[in-house]
């Protein structure tokens, strides 16, 4: 017999699947149209297109994982299939974090004015090799998360004793957690925070120059572009950090979380790809234009 809580979870999964796939597909359609017109992509086009494709796969994987993890109580001989599904979901989570790091790095190199040779070399390398960088990070994260298959263990709960709880729980080997956290999340977070700090500093310097050379302070298209880029970076990192904390809480603190908190975390994780797509659309003038026909 279905519980009201199960129906709420199923409706949430369906709505987030539709919104996540639709919004990210719209982003893909916009850049495919631009590619057909220009026969090429710039750096931001490649990053946002790659993120949208990752978002579609992420949303579908999140839906399958949530359906299996929340609604299906499978016997132990299907434990391997559940673990593979969950590991793939963790891999996509780390990939999303690294995509935000690359976007933040590109915006930082674009906004910050610096003549240092290392800075200029990094700017040239990122502009000319962004496709290779995205592929290398994807392959590197795959091999980073691959050992998780041997460190995860599923436990199947008796729902008759706790009908309002989750059907399954996960136990992870803490010996592998530090390495996975550093390579998959801590390093890209540090890159993103550093880029945001440098970008905010550059933005404040630009505002100071405008106020110094103008008797009446007014916004300019360049200043508005700076503000939009910094706002996009901050929102993306905040959402990504919230996602990471939510996944970490479900993995390590689930027995101590209340029912309302777990449901809120579940809804946030399921709606993350669509939320990130909305931030990308609002932060990119090209994506805010009329939808492609």
Residue pairs with C-beta under 8 A, 6 or more apart in sequence:
3 163
3 164
5 164
5 263
6 70
6 71
8 263
9 66
9 70
9 71
9 263
9 266
10 71
12 266
12 267
12 270
12 271
13 63
13 66
13 67
13 270
16 59
16 62
16 63
16 267
16 270
16 271
16 273
16 274
17 59
17 60
17 63
19 271
19 274
20 55
20 56
20 58
20 59
20 271
20 273
20 274
20 277
21 56
21 59
21 60
23 55
23 273
23 274
23 277
23 278
23 281
24 52
24 53
24 55
24 56
24 59
24 273
24 274
24 277
25 52
25 56
26 277
26 281
26 287
26 291
27 48
27 49
27 51
27 52
27 55
27 277
27 280
27 281
27 287
28 49
28 52
28 53
28 56
29 291
29 292
30 286
30 287
30 289
30 291
30 292
31 41
31 45
31 48
31 49
31 52
33 292
34 41
34 45
34 286
35 41
35 45
41 49
43 106
43 126
43 127
43 130
44 103
44 106
44 284
46 130
46 131
46 134
47 99
47 102
47 103
47 106
47 130
47 134
48 103
48 280
48 284
48 287
50 99
50 134
51 96
51 99
51 103
51 276
51 280
52 277
52 280
54 92
54 95
54 96
54 99
55 96
55 273
55 276
55 277
56 273
57 92
58 89
58 92
58 93
58 95
58 96
58 272
58 273
59 273
59 274
61 85
61 88
61 89
61 92
62 89
62 92
62 269
62 270
62 272
62 273
63 270
64 85
65 85
65 86
65 88
65 89
66 266
66 269
66 270
68 74
68 82
68 85
69 82
69 86
69 166
69 167
69 168
70 166
70 167
70 168
70 266
71 167
72 167
73 156
73 159
73 167
73 168
74 81
74 82
74 156
76 156
79 154
80 149
82 154
82 168
83 148
83 149
83 152
83 154
84 149
86 152
86 170
87 145
87 146
87 148
87 149
87 152
90 145
90 148
90 184
90 247
91 141
91 142
91 145
93 184
93 243
93 244
93 247
94 141
94 144
94 145
94 184
94 185
95 137
95 138
95 141
96 240
96 243
96 272
96 276
97 184
97 185
97 188
97 189
97 240
97 244
98 137
98 141
98 188
99 134
100 188
100 192
100 236
100 237
100 240
101 188
101 189
101 191
101 192
101 195
102 130
102 133
102 134
102 137
103 232
103 233
103 236
104 191
104 192
104 195
104 196
104 199
104 233
104 236
104 237
105 126
105 191
105 192
105 195
106 126
106 130
107 195
107 199
107 229
107 230
107 232
107 233
108 194
108 195
108 196
108 198
108 199
109 119
109 122
109 123
109 126
110 229
111 198
111 199
111 202
111 203
111 226
111 229
111 230
112 119
112 198
112 199
112 201
112 202
113 202
114 120
126 133
140 183
141 183
141 184
144 179
144 180
144 183
144 184
145 180
145 184
147 176
147 180
148 172
148 176
148 180
151 172
151 173
151 175
151 176
152 170
152 171
152 172
152 173
153 170
153 171
153 172
154 168
154 169
154 170
154 171
155 168
155 169
155 170
155 171
156 167
156 168
157 165
157 166
157 167
157 168
157 169
159 165
159 167
164 259
165 259
166 254
166 262
169 254
169 255
170 250
170 251
172 251
172 252
185 244
189 237
189 240
189 241
189 244
192 233
192 236
192 237
192 240
193 237
195 233
196 230
196 233
196 234
196 237
199 226
199 229
199 230
199 233
200 230
202 226
203 226
203 227
203 230
206 222
206 223
206 226
207 223
210 217
210 218
210 220
210 223
211 217
228 283
228 285
229 283
231 283
232 279
232 280
232 282
232 283
232 284
235 279
235 283
236 276
236 279
236 280
239 272
239 275
239 276
239 279
240 276
242 268
243 268
243 269
243 272
246 265
246 268
246 269
247 269
249 257
249 265
250 257
250 262
250 265
250 269
254 262
257 265
280 287
281 287
281 288
282 288
